[in-house]
Amino acid sequence: MKDFQTIMGPITTEKSTMLSDKGKYVFKIRKDATKVDVMNAIKSIYGVNVDKVTVSYTRPKTRMARGKYVYEKRGLSKKATVTIEGGKSIDITKFKDSTKKSKKQ
């Protein structure tokens, strides 16, 4: 699987921002991606060694939206929490620049 197809994008929430201070970063990944795929993708995109990858699923949720009787369903998604070796930090915004370059090639 190609690196830019494995990782769909970073997740930037309050909790993931606090984890980034500890050298952990959260990414949304494809449902068929494995830990090894994520490890290789982070290494090629950001150029850092990965210490640990933890994969989890977010369950689907239904909520009311746009009125009283309209429901939206958020589907099942998969996310990976990546720990970087040596306490290094990465720039999350670099991911967007990298995907633009790869599409042009």
C-alpha positions in Angstrom: 0.0 0.0 0.0 1.3 3.4 -0.9 2.3 5.8 2.0 -0.1 8.6 1.1 -2.9 6.2 0.7 -2.4 4.6 4.1 -2.7 7.8 6.1 -5.7 9.9 5.3 -4.7 12.8 7.5 -3.9 14.0 11.0 -6.5 14.3 13.7 -6.3 17.7 15.5 -8.4 17.7 18.6 -7.7 19.0 22.1 -6.6 15.6 23.3 -4.4 14.9 20.3 -2.7 18.2 20.7 -1.9 17.4 24.4 -0.5 14.0 23.3 1.8 15.7 20.7 3.7 17.3 23.6 4.6 13.8 24.7 5.8 12.8 21.2 2.5 11.0 20.3 0.6 11.9 17.2 -2.9 10.8 16.0 -3.7 10.0 12.4 -6.8 8.8 10.6 -5.9 5.8 8.5 -7.6 3.4 6.0 -9.6 0.6 7.4 -7.4 -2.0 5.8 -4.1 -0.5 6.9 -1.9 -2.4 9.4 0.6 -1.1 12.0 3.5 -1.9 9.7 1.9 0.1 6.9 1.5 3.1 9.2 5.0 2.8 10.5 6.4 2.8 7.0 4.2 5.7 5.9 5.3 7.9 8.8 8.9 7.1 8.2 8.7 8.1 4.5 6.5 11.2 4.9 8.1 12.7 7.9 11.5 11.1 7.9 11.5 10.0 11.6 11.7 6.6 13.3 8.6 5.2 14.9 8.8 3.6 18.3 5.2 2.3 18.7 1.9 2.3 16.8 -1.4 1.8 18.5 -4.5 1.3 16.3 -8.1 1.8 17.5 -11.5 2.1 16.0 -14.0 4.8 16.6 -17.5 3.5 16.7 -20.3 4.8 14.5 -22.6 7.3 16.2 -26.0 8.8 15.3 -26.9 12.3 16.2 -29.6 14.8 15.5 -28.6 17.6 13.1 -30.2 20.4 11.2 -33.5 20.1 12.9 -35.6 18.0 15.1 -36.1 14.8 13.1 -33.0 14.7 10.8 -30.3 12.2 11.9 -26.8 11.9 10.7 -24.7 8.8 11.1 -21.0 9.0 11.5 -19.4 5.8 10.1 -16.8 3.5 11.5 -13.3 4.9 11.2 -9.8 3.8 12.2 -7.1 5.8 13.8 -3.5 5.3 14.8 -1.6 6.8 17.6 2.1 7.0 16.7 4.9 7.4 19.2 8.1 8.9 17.8 11.5 7.6 18.9 13.9 9.8 20.9 11.3 12.5 21.8 11.5 14.2 18.5 8.7 16.3 17.1 7.1 16.5 13.7 5.2 19.1 11.9 1.6 17.9 11.2 1.0 20.5 8.5 3.8 19.0 6.4 1.4 16.1 5.6 -0.8 18.4 3.4 2.2 19.7 1.5 3.5 16.1 0.9 0.2 14.9 -0.5 0.1 17.7 -3.0 3.5 16.9 -4.3 2.7 13.2 -4.6 -0.4 13.8 -6.7 1.6 15.9 -9.2 4.2 13.2 -9.8 
